[in-house]
Amino acid sequence: MLKSLLIALVLSCSLCAMAQSNVDGYWEYRVPNGGVTFFSFKQSGEAVSGLNEDRKLPYTGTLKDQELHLTADTKSHGEPFTITLDGVRRSADEFSATMVTPAVRPHETFKIEGVLRRVDRDAVYPVRLPLPPLQDQPDNGLVRTPPMGWNSWNHYHDHFDDATVRQMADAMVSSGMAAAGYKYIIVDEGWSSSRDANGNIAGNARFPDMKALADYVHSKGLKIGIYTSPGAQVCGGYQGSYGHEIEDAKTFADWGYDYLKYDWCGARRIYQRTPVDLQGAYQKMSQALAKTGRPIIYSLCEYGWGDVWKWGAKSGGNLWRTTGDISDHWDSMDHIGFAQLDITQYAGPGHWNDPDMLEVGNGGMTTEEYLTHMSLWALLRAPLIAGNDLRTMSDETKSILMNSEVIAIDQDSAALPVQRTPPQGTSEVLVRPLANEAVAVGLFNRGSAPAEISFRWDSLHLQEYLGGKQLEARDLWKHEDIPVTGDTYTATVPPHGAVLVRVAVKPYDM
Ligand code: GLA
């Protein structure tokens, strides 16, 4: 009797505590496999306003009868999208919750169940640790030509697993991509869960053995890359390396990783976007990588902030993202690609501008647009990191990604920057001097009607090498020689299309 009275009392007290306590404060939304999103909530009666603390995205909604309903307006693939976060309260400090967010492909949604739990402010905004004094880092001697490989993000976001990565390594070899020069299989966000009892970073249930995965990729004759952040969490909330940079670099080296993409994201909640913080945080990991003694390509990902191309090499970077994220749309690719032309002089052997990964084969652009994408990236000397499903490539996708003559432009040993001639409306002519008395010329039609685009043979400055010899020219997409006649070459370029030509001094016929 007394016992049931006590139970009733305890129950009613926890219910009354739950009913009385409002949701003001910080909350984490944690999903299986380790992703965390941080929110702050403010309650007024039944009305609740919230903020996604990573993206600073405002939420509005209600808490009625211990059910939470919040929405946030955002965009997905250029169209309006409403994110929902619905929870049922389990205690004063916990809800079981479901979130519906945009998925990787247009018009698809992703629904995931997790737990919304009240946390201290420190969990969201960790106490700041000191950064090293800025100091130029030595060149690690890697990537004398732009790195080539595959990365999981563009096709999968974080919805992938160990088996997918292994299959991608298999397909990299069986499709001919490896023979064409693609070498790095890069595991982007989604592999990490939390830290083990010793503070070591660990893979989540989808990535149970990161060392075994590296061994498998190596057994295919390939190299493997991994992803983390100077923040405590990476973008989608998986474990980051904040405060554990040295241990994590050592772990990655012990597991056998050859490439690290280090993405700012969660670092926003710790550091400022100042030169000292950006450079200090990237330098810290560069020093940690150097300490491991393993050659590890270091890829900086902070979206071009603080003109990273001016200091990325000094902070130890082998490549650095120069822009926000690419998406599988003409506007995104066109904007990013042509914006690179202002900073081409900052790239060179060992340190490359990275205008983001390829979208070729993901289905959001036309063939002509993908030809432009690949031609432009090759002329820019961009890293060629495929972002499509290598297991199911169409012949057309293969012919774009594996065009050896186009890849040779990207990888050309002279590594000289591309030059832009003044655009004529939406027509662009880009010229890049190559090794061995040759030049690559890209004719780009950024407009929506076919365009005649020309260049003069003598504008390529190859005459000085001629000495009685002839020029030869080749259309690298048609795989056809072009007769060098008259003063100019003119091509009819389809809307959003490109023609890529290699012109060279013809060796004497033997
Ligand atoms: C950022 C990067 C992307 C990808 C995602 C993962 O947006 O720029 O390339 O790594 O994070 O969340």
Residues whose N, C-alpha, C, O or C-beta is under 5 A from the ligand:
A	BS01	GLA	W153 D188 E189 C235 G236 D325
